[in-house]
Amino acid sequence: MGLVDDAHDIHDELVDFRRDLHRHPEIGLDLPRTQERVLAALEPLGLEVSTGERLTSVTAVLRGGRRDAATPRAVLLRADMDALPVQELTGVDYSSQIDGVMHACGHDLHTAMLVGAAKLLHARRDELPGDVVFMFQPGEEGFHGGEIMVEEGVLDAAGPRVEAAYGMHVFAANDPGGVFITKPGPMLAAVDEAVITVHGRGGHGSAPVHALDPVPIAAEIILATNVALTRQFSVFDPVVVTFGVMRAGTKSNIIPDDARLEATMRSFSDEHRARLREVIERVATGVAQAHGATAEVLIDVGYPVTVNEDGETEFAASVARELFGDDRHVRWVDPLSGAEDFSYVLEQVPGSFVGLSAVPPGVDPATADTNHSPRATFDDSVLADGAALYAGLALSRLTR
């Protein structure tokens, strides 16, 4: 039997595993129950397993039966495991049992698919001329779990540094269900956050002349920033800045001392990422100074750009087409402005991040609830195919 057929033989097992994770989601770097479930699923395979020191990660190494000790080779497959602080509203019978926490981004599917891939590759270990590193990662949702696992040595877990790395992400909307998605080059944005505090001088709302009102200054900073983006950045290398928080004051007739702005900053190149930070700081301090006030700007550095290596991305697309047919693969033209900490892996080794649409049957992808929505639903029928692609990438990459 082929890889896809074998994956479908364990489909029900993967569904049960995924739904168990979905009922018991965990947030951040500390996912003790999720780690326990992954360890239990891998235990019968006899892999070389280690866990993280600063996070509840799982790293498992499968030794290929045809590996050459003189010229060892290894590839890496990654799945993230953490959930989000979202109150689930899907109504499915396996909804989250944890109040205010939900697998709204599909990481439970990723984890189940990678467990499936480990089982498929273990059954084919005698064919493998190299090793496979399975990277089960906590803390993708803003906690830099991928960066920590790289620092703790996941890329060298097999001995030799992995020569290629592949990740996968399901989507609840946009493309027809079951379609695999690739894009060479930048696929996801870098993300940073800016916190701007405008320091003025409080007073009575009836007499602003005797105060220094920070509120209109903060509003002007928002408008000036948006103008700067259209004049100081090429439209062919876009940036996105969204001010999601504007906070000041306690009562309508009181001018506050300070006003606070918080913004998310997205970019698709290292050059524009660095320039964006400079522009935000220059605009904020300059506008404040023009009004006789001051502005303090703090930049919280987030994830780098997720850049897919061209050759590895074409390879991933070819494996998807070979396993599932041309009609199950699409290539994105434009990147997404979301961010991913698989970027830390792709900064170190060539590889590719592959998308998989998990839009349920009968749901219009154009109007479906997207990832991170409390109503986002993901079709379990993609689990076997996702596991097969993970396994196919490792098997094909090591045998080519």
C-alpha positions as CSV (number, residue, x, y, z in Angstrom):
1,M,0.0,0.0,0.0
2,G,1.1,3.6,-0.6
3,L,1.7,6.4,1.9
4,V,-1.7,8.0,1.4
5,D,-3.5,4.7,1.9
6,D,-1.5,3.9,5.0
7,A,-2.3,7.4,6.4
8,H,-6.0,6.8,5.8
9,D,-5.8,3.6,7.7
10,I,-5.0,5.5,10.8
11,H,-7.4,8.4,10.1
12,D,-9.8,7.5,12.9
13,E,-7.0,7.3,15.4
14,L,-5.8,10.8,14.3
15,V,-9.3,12.2,14.6
16,D,-9.6,10.8,18.2
17,F,-6.2,12.2,19.1
18,R,-7.0,15.7,17.6
19,R,-10.4,15.9,19.3
20,D,-8.9,15.0,22.7
21,L,-6.4,17.9,22.3
22,H,-9.2,20.2,21.2
23,R,-11.3,19.4,24.3
24,H,-8.3,20.2,26.6
25,P,-6.4,23.2,25.0
26,E,-3.4,24.8,26.8
27,I,-1.8,28.2,26.3
28,G,1.8,29.4,26.1
29,L,5.0,27.6,26.8
30,D,3.7,25.3,29.5
31,L,1.5,22.6,28.0
32,P,1.8,19.6,30.4
33,R,-1.2,17.6,29.3
34,T,-0.5,18.1,25.6
35,Q,3.1,17.0,26.1
36,E,2.0,14.0,28.0
37,R,-0.4,13.0,25.2
38,V,2.3,13.4,22.5
39,L,4.8,11.4,24.6
40,A,2.2,8.6,25.0
41,A,1.5,8.5,21.3
42,L,5.2,8.3,20.4
43,E,6.2,5.8,23.1
44,P,5.4,2.6,21.1
45,L,7.7,3.8,18.3
46,G,10.9,3.7,20.3
47,L,12.1,7.0,19.0
48,E,14.9,9.0,20.7
49,V,12.8,11.5,22.7
50,S,13.8,14.6,24.6
51,T,11.8,17.3,26.3
52,G,12.5,21.0,26.6
53,E,14.1,22.8,29.6
54,R,12.4,26.2,29.3
55,L,9.2,24.9,27.7
56,T,7.2,21.6,27.5
57,S,8.4,20.8,24.0
58,V,8.9,17.3,22.6
59,T,11.8,16.5,20.2
60,A,11.8,13.0,18.7
61,V,14.4,11.5,16.4
62,L,13.8,8.6,14.1
63,R,16.9,6.8,12.9
64,G,16.8,5.7,9.3
65,G,17.7,2.1,8.6
66,R,19.9,3.0,5.7
67,R,21.7,5.9,7.3
68,D,25.4,6.3,6.5
69,A,27.3,7.0,9.7
70,A,30.1,8.5,7.7
71,T,27.8,11.1,6.0
72,P,24.8,11.5,8.3
73,R,21.8,13.4,7.1
74,A,18.6,14.6,8.8
75,V,15.5,16.6,8.0
76,L,13.0,18.3,10.4
77,L,9.2,18.3,10.5
78,R,7.5,20.7,12.9
79,A,4.1,21.1,14.5
80,D,3.0,23.7,17.0
81,M,0.8,22.7,19.9
82,D,-0.6,25.7,21.8
83,A,-4.1,27.2,21.8
84,L,-5.5,30.7,22.2
85,P,-7.3,32.7,24.9
86,V,-10.6,32.5,23.0
87,Q,-14.0,31.4,24.2
88,E,-15.2,28.7,21.8
89,L,-18.5,29.3,20.0
90,T,-18.5,26.5,17.4
91,G,-21.0,24.2,19.1
92,V,-19.2,21.1,18.0
93,D,-19.6,18.1,20.3
94,Y,-15.8,18.1,21.1
95,S,-15.7,21.8,22.0
96,S,-13.2,23.0,24.5
97,Q,-13.8,22.1,28.1
98,I,-11.5,24.9,29.3
99,D,-13.3,28.2,29.8
100,G,-11.8,31.0,27.7
101,V,-9.3,28.7,25.9
102,M,-9.7,27.3,22.4
103,H,-7.7,25.7,19.6
104,A,-8.9,28.4,17.3
105,C,-5.9,28.3,15.0
106,G,-5.8,24.5,14.3
107,H,-2.6,23.6,16.2
108,D,-4.4,20.5,17.5
109,L,-4.6,19.3,13.8
110,H,-0.9,20.0,13.3
111,T,0.0,18.0,16.3
112,A,-2.2,15.1,15.3
113,M,-0.8,15.1,11.7
114,L,2.8,15.1,12.9
115,V,2.1,12.2,15.3
116,G,0.6,10.4,12.2
117,A,3.7,11.2,10.2
118,A,5.9,9.7,12.9
119,K,3.9,6.5,12.7
120,L,4.0,6.4,8.9
121,L,7.8,7.0,8.8
122,H,8.5,4.5,11.6
123,A,6.8,1.8,9.5
124,R,9.2,2.8,6.6
125,R,12.3,3.3,8.7
126,D,14.2,0.6,6.8
127,E,13.9,2.7,3.7
128,L,15.3,5.9,5.2
129,P,18.9,6.8,4.3
130,G,18.9,9.5,7.0
131,D,17.1,10.6,10.2
132,V,14.0,12.6,10.8
133,V,13.6,15.1,13.7
134,F,10.0,15.6,14.9
135,M,9.6,19.1,16.5
136,F,6.5,19.4,18.7
137,Q,6.5,23.1,19.8
138,P,4.6,25.0,22.4
139,G,4.3,28.8,22.5
140,E,3.8,29.7,18.8
141,E,1.1,32.2,19.6
142,G,3.3,35.1,20.7
143,F,5.6,33.2,23.1
144,H,8.6,32.6,20.8
145,G,8.5,28.9,21.4
146,G,10.3,28.2,18.1
147,E,13.1,30.5,19.0
148,I,13.6,28.8,22.3
149,M,13.6,25.3,20.7
150,V,16.3,26.5,18.3
151,E,18.3,27.8,21.2
152,E,17.9,24.5,23.0
153,G,19.3,22.6,20.0
154,V,16.3,21.1,18.1
155,L,18.1,21.6,14.7
156,D,21.0,19.5,15.9
157,A,19.0,16.8,17.7
158,A,19.9,14.1,15.3
159,G,23.6,14.9,15.5
160,P,24.2,16.5,12.2
161,R,22.3,19.8,11.7
162,V,19.1,19.2,9.7
163,E,19.6,20.0,6.0
164,A,15.9,21.0,5.5
165,A,12.9,21.8,7.6
166,Y,9.2,21.7,6.8
167,G,6.2,23.0,8.7
168,M,2.4,23.0,7.9
169,H,-0.5,25.1,8.8
170,V,-4.2,24.6,8.4
171,F,-6.6,27.4,7.4
172,A,-10.3,27.6,8.2
173,A,-11.1,29.9,5.2
174,N,-10.0,31.3,1.8
175,D,-9.2,28.2,-0.2
176,P,-11.3,25.1,-1.0
177,G,-11.0,22.3,1.6
178,G,-8.2,19.8,1.1
179,V,-6.0,22.1,-1.0
180,F,-2.3,22.3,-0.2
181,I,-0.8,25.8,-0.5
182,T,2.8,26.8,-1.3
183,K,4.5,30.2,-1.9
184,P,8.2,30.7,-2.5
185,G,9.9,33.7,-0.8
186,P,8.2,35.7,2.0
187,M,5.0,33.9,3.0
188,L,4.2,35.5,6.3
189,A,5.1,38.9,7.8
190,A,7.5,40.0,10.5
191,V,5.6,41.4,13.4
192,D,6.6,43.9,16.0
193,E,4.6,46.0,18.5
194,A,5.0,49.7,19.4
195,V,3.8,51.3,22.6
196,I,3.7,55.1,22.4
197,T,3.1,57.2,25.5
198,V,2.5,60.9,24.9
199,H,3.4,63.0,28.0
200,G,1.5,66.2,28.3
201,R,0.1,68.2,31.3
202,G,-3.3,67.6,32.7
203,G,-5.9,70.2,33.6
204,H,-9.6,71.2,33.4
205,G,-11.4,70.4,30.2
206,S,-12.9,73.9,30.1
207,A,-9.4,75.5,29.9
208,P,-7.1,73.5,27.6
209,V,-4.9,76.6,27.2
210,H,-3.7,76.0,30.8
211,A,-2.9,72.4,30.1
212,L,-1.0,70.4,27.4
213,D,-3.6,68.0,26.1
214,P,-2.0,64.7,25.0
215,V,-5.1,63.3,23.4
216,P,-5.2,65.3,20.1
217,I,-1.4,64.8,19.9
218,A,-1.9,61.1,20.1
219,A,-4.6,61.3,17.4
220,E,-2.2,63.3,15.2
221,I,0.5,60.7,15.6
222,I,-1.9,58.0,14.3
223,L,-2.8,60.1,11.2
224,A,0.8,61.2,10.6
225,T,2.0,57.6,10.8
226,N,-0.5,56.5,8.1
227,V,0.7,59.3,5.8
228,A,4.3,58.4,6.4
229,L,3.6,54.8,5.4
230,T,2.3,55.8,2.0
231,R,5.2,58.2,1.3
232,Q,8.3,56.5,2.8
233,F,7.8,52.8,1.8
234,S,7.6,51.2,-1.6
235,V,4.2,49.7,-2.4
236,F,6.1,46.7,-3.8
237,D,7.4,45.9,-0.4
238,P,4.4,46.8,1.8
239,V,4.2,47.5,5.5
240,V,1.1,47.5,7.7
241,V,0.6,49.4,10.9
242,T,-2.6,49.2,12.9
243,F,-3.2,51.2,16.1
244,G,-5.4,48.8,18.1
245,V,-5.3,50.7,21.4
246,M,-5.8,54.4,22.2
247,R,-6.2,55.0,25.9
248,A,-6.4,58.2,27.9
249,G,-8.3,60.0,30.6
250,T,-10.9,59.1,33.2
251,K,-13.7,61.7,32.6
252,S,-14.9,63.9,29.8
253,N,-14.0,67.2,31.5
254,I,-10.5,66.2,32.7
255,I,-7.5,66.6,30.4
256,P,-5.1,63.7,31.3
257,D,-1.4,63.9,31.8
258,D,-0.7,61.1,29.3
259,A,-2.2,59.2,26.4
260,R,-1.1,55.7,25.3
261,L,-1.1,54.1,21.9
262,E,-0.4,50.5,21.0
263,A,0.2,49.4,17.4
264,T,1.0,46.2,15.6
265,M,3.7,46.6,12.8
266,R,4.0,44.2,9.9
267,S,6.6,44.0,7.2
268,F,8.0,41.6,4.6
269,S,11.7,42.4,4.5
270,D,14.4,43.0,7.0
271,E,15.1,46.4,5.4
272,H,11.6,47.7,5.8
273,R,11.2,46.1,9.2
274,A,14.1,48.2,10.5
275,R,13.0,51.3,8.7
276,L,9.4,50.9,10.1
277,R,10.7,51.1,13.6
278,E,12.7,54.2,12.8
279,V,9.7,55.9,11.2
280,I,7.3,55.1,14.0
281,E,9.7,56.6,16.6
282,R,10.6,59.7,14.4
283,V,6.9,60.5,13.7
284,A,5.8,60.0,17.3
285,T,8.6,62.1,18.9
286,G,8.4,64.7,16.2
287,V,4.7,65.3,16.4
288,A,4.8,65.5,20.2
289,Q,7.7,67.9,20.1
290,A,5.9,70.1,17.6
291,H,3.2,70.6,20.2
292,G,5.6,71.1,23.1
293,A,5.0,67.6,24.5
294,T,7.2,64.5,24.6
295,A,6.6,60.9,23.4
296,E,8.2,57.8,24.7
297,V,8.3,54.9,22.1
298,L,8.9,51.3,23.1
299,I,9.3,48.6,20.5
300,D,8.5,45.0,21.4
301,V,10.4,42.9,18.8
302,G,8.3,40.0,17.5
303,Y,8.7,37.3,14.9
304,P,10.9,37.6,11.8
305,V,9.6,37.3,8.2
306,T,8.8,33.7,7.3
307,V,10.8,33.1,4.1
308,N,10.4,29.9,2.1
309,E,13.5,28.9,0.2
310,D,12.6,28.7,-3.5
311,G,14.0,25.2,-4.2
312,E,12.5,23.6,-1.1
313,T,9.2,25.2,-1.8
314,E,9.1,23.8,-5.4
315,F,10.1,20.5,-3.9
316,A,7.3,20.6,-1.4
317,A,4.8,21.5,-4.2
318,S,6.0,18.6,-6.3
319,V,5.6,16.1,-3.4
320,A,2.0,17.4,-2.8
321,R,1.2,17.1,-6.5
322,E,2.7,13.6,-6.7
323,L,0.8,12.3,-3.7
324,F,-2.6,14.0,-4.3
325,G,-2.7,15.3,-7.9
326,D,-2.4,18.8,-9.5
327,D,-5.9,19.8,-8.5
328,R,-5.0,19.6,-4.8
329,H,-2.2,22.2,-5.0
330,V,-2.3,26.0,-5.4
331,R,0.4,28.6,-5.3
332,W,-0.2,31.8,-3.5
333,V,0.9,35.0,-5.3
334,D,0.7,37.3,-2.2
335,P,1.9,36.6,1.3
336,L,-0.2,36.8,4.4
337,S,0.4,39.6,6.9
338,G,0.1,37.2,9.8
339,A,3.3,36.0,11.5
340,E,4.8,32.6,12.4
341,D,7.6,31.6,14.6
342,F,8.6,28.8,12.3
343,S,10.5,31.8,10.8
344,Y,13.2,31.1,13.5
345,V,13.8,27.7,12.0
346,L,13.8,29.0,8.4
347,E,16.4,31.6,9.3
348,Q,18.8,28.8,10.1
349,V,18.1,26.1,7.5
350,P,16.4,26.0,4.1
351,G,12.9,24.8,4.1
352,S,9.3,25.6,3.4
353,F,6.0,26.3,5.3
354,V,3.1,24.7,3.6
355,G,-0.6,25.6,4.0
356,L,-3.5,23.2,4.0
357,S,-7.1,24.3,3.7
358,A,-9.4,22.6,6.3
359,V,-12.6,24.3,5.3
360,P,-15.4,21.9,6.1
361,P,-17.6,20.5,3.3
362,G,-20.5,22.7,2.3
363,V,-18.9,25.8,3.7
364,D,-18.0,28.7,1.4
365,P,-14.3,29.4,1.8
366,A,-14.9,33.1,1.0
367,T,-17.2,33.6,3.9
368,A,-16.0,31.0,6.4
369,D,-14.9,32.1,9.8
370,T,-11.1,32.5,9.8
371,N,-8.4,31.3,12.1
372,H,-8.6,32.8,15.6
373,S,-12.3,33.3,15.4
374,P,-14.4,31.7,18.2
375,R,-16.5,30.1,15.5
376,A,-13.5,28.8,13.4
377,T,-14.0,25.1,12.4
378,F,-11.5,22.8,10.8
379,D,-12.4,19.6,8.9
380,D,-10.9,16.5,10.4
381,S,-10.9,14.8,7.0
382,V,-7.6,16.6,6.2
383,L,-5.7,14.9,9.0
384,A,-4.6,11.8,7.1
385,D,-3.5,13.7,4.0
386,G,-1.6,16.2,6.2
387,A,0.2,13.3,7.9
388,A,1.0,11.7,4.5
389,L,2.4,15.0,3.2
390,Y,4.6,15.4,6.3
391,A,5.9,11.9,5.9
392,G,6.3,12.2,2.1
393,L,8.4,15.4,2.5
394,A,10.8,13.7,4.8
395,L,11.0,10.4,2.8
396,S,11.4,12.1,-0.5
397,R,13.9,14.7,0.7
398,L,16.2,12.0,2.2
399,T,16.0,9.7,-0.8
400,R,16.4,12.1,-3.6
